[in-house]
Every structure is written in C-alpha cells, then in structure tokens.
Amino acid sequence: MKRLIKRLASYILVLFGLSILVFIIGRVLPGDPARQALGPRAPEATVEALKKEMNLDKPIVVQYGLWLKDAVQGDLGNSLLSRRPVTQDIIQYLPATIEIVILAGILMAVGGILLGILATKYSHTWFDGFVRVLSYLGIVAPAFVWAIIFILVFGYSLPILPTTGRLSLGIAPPPTITRMFTADYLLSGNFAGFKDAFMHLILPAISLMLGGMAQAARMTRTTMMDNSDKDYVLANKAYGVSENRTLFKYLLKPSMIPTVSVLAVDIAALFGNAFLVEQLFNYPGLSRYGMQAMLNKDLFAISGVVITLGIIVMVVNIIVDLIVTYLDPRVRLMGGSE
Amino acid sequence: MSTNHASTPGITKRDRLEGLKRAWYKFSLNKMSIVGLVIVSLILILGVFQPLIAPYPEHAGAYVNFSAANQPPSSQYILGTDTVGRDILSRIFYAFRGALLMGLGVEAFIIPLGTIVGLIAGYWKEKWFSTALMRVTDIFLAVPPLVLALVVSALMRPTLFNSMMAVSIAWWPMYARMIYGMTSSMRNELFVKSAELLGASKFHILFREILPNCLGQIFTKMTLDMGWVILMGASLSFVGLGEQPPTPALGTMVSDGAKYLPDQWWIAIFPSIAIMVIILGFNFLGDGVKDMLTSEE
C-alpha cells in the first residue's frame, strides 16, 4: 500500500513534467498559433487580440502558471478549432476512444494469452507453426495497414461489418449517460442499438490490437516453454497431475508476469495507433480530435489531449502494477522490486 | 561477459578472422537471419541505386502522365501506376531512401544521446542528477511514443529532417533506460572496481570499460529498432507530417492510395507491403545480430 502511494506520487510528478514538456514544445517551436488559427488574411489587430486572450504575449513561465492554475481546476483552455472549452471536447470524444480501446485490450489480452497457451500445449505441431506465422504477421503489419486491409475486405467484398463512424445511418444515438454508446444502449435497454454500436467497434478494435496480440502470444509461449523445464512441472508430471491442470493451474500464473508487463506497453500503444486508425475509420474519437488539433496547431487542445493520454497511461500502469503484485509473490511479500 | 579485445595487444589478424568466422557461424545458425540480411541489403541497394535500377526513375518526382493514370499492375508497370500516372515500383524504390535515412538519422542522433545519459545516470546512481535524468526519461515515456512524435512534428514544418527530430525526441529515452540498467548493474563488477582502484579517469571507466560491454546490446537494439523507427516515420508521413510530395514517402503513398480503395487497390497495398517487408527484414536481421553478439555460452 505504501509502495502504491509512493508510485502514485511519482506518477503525478511525471504528469507535471509532461505538462511542462508539452508546453515547451508548443511555445518554443516556430510558428504563430494565433495566426494559424485565424488564417493568413486576418487583420493584425485580431491576431493580437487573440494572442492576448491566449496569454501568448506574456513570458512563457507566466503562461504556464496561468495554464496550470486553470488546468488543476479542470479548465484546459479553449480550442481554437471547435471554439469550445477543451475539457468539454475531451468529455465528448474520449468515451468513444475508450470503448474501442477496452474492446481491443480485452481481445488482445485474451487472444494473445490463449494463443500462447495453445501454442505451448501443441508445441512443435502445425498449430504452433500457425501461431508463429500469425504472430509474425501481427508484428510486421502496422495497425493502419490492417485497417486498410479490413476496409478493403469488409467495406466492399464482404459487407458484413461497418467500416465508418460509430452508428449506422438512421439509428438514433442513445441517451447520454456514460457517452460510451454500447454502455448507454445497454443501460437504456436498447439492444438493437447496442448491436449496431458494437458492430462499429469491431474492425477498428481488431486492427488496433493484432500487433499487441501477436507479441503477447509470443511472449506467453516463450515464458511458458522456459518454465515448463522447471522442477515443479516435472514433479506435477511425476505425481500424475493432468497436463491441462498443470498448464492452467501451475504453469500459467508465473508465466503471465512478463506478458502482463508487455501488455501494459501495448495498451498504451493502442492509444497511439488510434490516432491513425480512427482517421481511417472516420470514427469520432479523441484520437481523431487530437489529430485535427495537431494538424491545425491548436495548442490548448493538443496539450489537453496529451495530458489526458498521460493520465490514462498512468492508470493503466497502476492497474498493471496491481496485477503483477498479485501474480508475483516475490513482489507482494518483499514490498516491491525496483 | 566479453570485453573489448580489439585494442588488446597480442591479437593477430588471424585471430580476428577467426572471430569473424565464428560470428558469422552464430549469425547463420538461424536461416531467418540470412533472409533478413538479404532483405535489408536489397532495400539498401534498391534505395541507393534507384536511378539505375528503377524502370522509371523520373517518376519519383513531380512527374505527371495522365494517359497512364490508375493502371493496374501489368508487364509495363509491374505494381501499377498512381492517380497521376507514376510507376509505383519506381516510387517505392525511391521511398526506401527516405525510410533508410529516417532510420539511420534517428539512430545517429539518439544512440549517442541515450548512451551518454544512461552511462552517467547509471554510474552515479545514488546522486541527485541521476534521479533527475531518469525522471526526465519517465516524462518522455508518459505518453505513447507515436503521440509525442506526432505532437512534435505537427508543430514543426513537415520535412524529413524535422520528422527525424520528432521521432528522436520520442525514442531516445528507451536507449537511456537500457544503458542505465546495464551500467548500474555493471558498476560494481570487478573490472570496474579495479579500474577505479588503479586511478583510471571517469571518462576511461565510462567509455573504455563499461561502454564496450554494452555494445552488443546496443547493436542488437539498433538493428531491431531500425524497422520500428522507419514505421514511425511512415506513420508520420501517413498523416501528412513527413516528407512532402512530390518526393515519395511510403506513408504518404499508403494514405493517398487509401482514398482510392477498393477500385485502385494497388496504390495503397504495395507501399503497405513495402513497409511490412522493411520491418520484417530488420526484425530477422536483428534476431541474427542478437544471436551473434549476445549468446556467450
């Protein structure tokens, strides 16, 4: 517990650092955000007024102080593009991305670990070879290439899954509760809507997670194969414990530790790749919003999105920390390994 | 733990040849490493000698020939032509240049930086500046690297050099972390302690004692990372933040082609395959380098 609090404190410190970093990148690099926002033909006076409004006329330290003062109260400034508070934009777009990433994360973890276990169980058979080829494909093809392949296959040749947006035409959005469409439909008891929203998640989620799944599968197989030479496995065999029981009850848990750590990095990477994939599927999530913000040099929106992602990555890391602590008695009993 | 024999006296040319032979043997044990070496060499040759090898070298620039636009793969245009009639094969060859430059440029920048930060922070582990340096790497790693690279390159003018900088900013902490880990576990080893006792300078200890022992891992990571760095560069150009048209970049070619799916599928698919081949090649090669440099039984 004490360890967790310590970790939390250092994460918060890192978040502050991240905000400073983003701020510096945004202010030091050349380019005039106010001019960018208003376009080249706007009169000088308007640009100056906007600069004043954005505090761009003040020294950078003062700018950061003003921004931070508002940020800790949840005000991340106004977006130049949507002309709304960035916080409001993030609240609107983030749940859509979370939905995809949760589905992708579950598929990635379950699929990767399952494939890894099966490849161990049937090691050196055709299935093992199949998993190996699959994982090479998953590692080699980037998420945006998968997205293009899926759009090609499902959008045109095999139109069973939707390839754009969050909902089909003519389907009314659910009442606003969590802003995650699938959850909101379920909560309001609209199963047809749930099905439609869910169908729209499948392709983006799968294109995002294939790379991570492949890595998790390889990792799981490698560790399980390494561990299967250990004495306790041999002892199990000698006692006549069934192969499946050994595999799932004794071998799986200690072999999960490296996989879980890899998955943490991969889940964070899902958010990164979402920047490209949401664009392709025309999916209105936070990443597409962030991409638009970047292409338009919308400073406050950019820092808002980056900080939000920083917080999400932090939460993922904390959860993974807890899982590793549960899995690894050495960490649990000795109060932490650094 | 192998030490740096290159400068040790008493080692003849023959010994070195023997060493090279053994390294090649270890490398070639895995057939995939050789496949990787072949792929990477091919990419290098095709990129460098594009003007001599490509069927239509001039198509790599602002060339327009609407009468030949949108042609599917044929014997004349092996991978088809794009929307303004340029040969996709010739453009892919040219794009290999940018991709390789991307990989080499980024690594030439981040490996010295990451190594120096890692050595300093690892050797003086209990000092305040070590903690500070490592916290700085934490900050850079607090968001997915692709996001950081996107932010940085979005705020600069889109050129190949600037996207190299953007990828470097996102990537250097990983090297710093790796070298930090190795240095901090190595600094209590006997050979470091004895060098300290003999009064060797800090510079000597860091760069002549510790660094040579990190080189194997650095080379391995370097080879493996080439593919990933190139992919990140392609991702930047995919959203329009890399090298600008008319110079061909793989990411740009994919994203332009994606607009013409499925009818002109070849415009997006072949550059995508090119990206995959690059990653595959460096992955296989990296595994071979790993076998060659780190398996000391």
Boltz contact constraints between the chains, C-beta under 6 A:
constraints:
  - contact:
      token1: [A, 14]
      token2: [B, 138]
      max_distance: 6.0
  - contact:
      token1: [A, 14]
      token2: [B, 139]
      max_distance: 6.0
  - contact:
      token1: [A, 14]
      token2: [B, 142]
      max_distance: 6.0
  - contact:
      token1: [A, 17]
      token2: [B, 139]
      max_distance: 6.0
  - contact:
      token1: [A, 18]
      token2: [B, 139]
      max_distance: 6.0
  - contact:
      token1: [A, 18]
      token2: [B, 142]
      max_distance: 6.0
  - contact:
      token1: [A, 21]
      token2: [B, 139]
      max_distance: 6.0
  - contact:
      token1: [A, 25]
      token2: [B, 152]
      max_distance: 6.0
  - contact:
      token1: [A, 29]
      token2: [B, 155]
      max_distance: 6.0
  - contact:
      token1: [A, 29]
      token2: [B, 156]
      max_distance: 6.0
  - contact:
      token1: [A, 140]
      token2: [B, 276]
      max_distance: 6.0
  - contact:
      token1: [A, 140]
      token2: [B, 279]
      max_distance: 6.0
  - contact:
      token1: [A, 140]
      token2: [B, 280]
      max_distance: 6.0
  - contact:
      token1: [A, 141]
      token2: [B, 276]
      max_distance: 6.0
  - contact:
      token1: [A, 142]
      token2: [B, 231]
      max_distance: 6.0
  - contact:
      token1: [A, 145]
      token2: [B, 272]
      max_distance: 6.0
  - contact:
      token1: [A, 148]
      token2: [B, 258]
      max_distance: 6.0
  - contact:
      token1: [A, 148]
      token2: [B, 268]
      max_distance: 6.0
  - contact:
      token1: [A, 152]
      token2: [B, 261]
      max_distance: 6.0
  - contact:
      token1: [A, 152]
      token2: [B, 262]
      max_distance: 6.0
  - contact:
      token1: [A, 156]
      token2: [B, 262]
      max_distance: 6.0
  - contact:
      token1: [A, 268]
      token2: [B, 144]
      max_distance: 6.0
  - contact:
      token1: [A, 269]
      token2: [B, 144]
      max_distance: 6.0
  - contact:
      token1: [A, 271]
      token2: [B, 144]
      max_distance: 6.0
  - contact:
      token1: [A, 272]
      token2: [B, 144]
      max_distance: 6.0
  - contact:
      token1: [A, 272]
      token2: [B, 146]
      max_distance: 6.0
  - contact:
      token1: [A, 272]
      token2: [B, 147]
      max_distance: 6.0
  - contact:
      token1: [A, 294]
      token2: [B, 150]
      max_distance: 6.0
  - contact:
      token1: [A, 294]
      token2: [B, 154]
      max_distance: 6.0
  - contact:
      token1: [A, 302]
      token2: [B, 151]
      max_distance: 6.0
  - contact:
      token1: [A, 306]
      token2: [B, 143]
      max_distance: 6.0
  - contact:
      token1: [A, 309]
      token2: [B, 143]
      max_distance: 6.0
  - contact:
      token1: [A, 309]
      token2: [B, 147]
      max_distance: 6.0
  - contact:
      token1: [A, 310]
      token2: [B, 142]
      max_distance: 6.0
  - contact:
      token1: [A, 310]
      token2: [B, 143]
      max_distance: 6.0
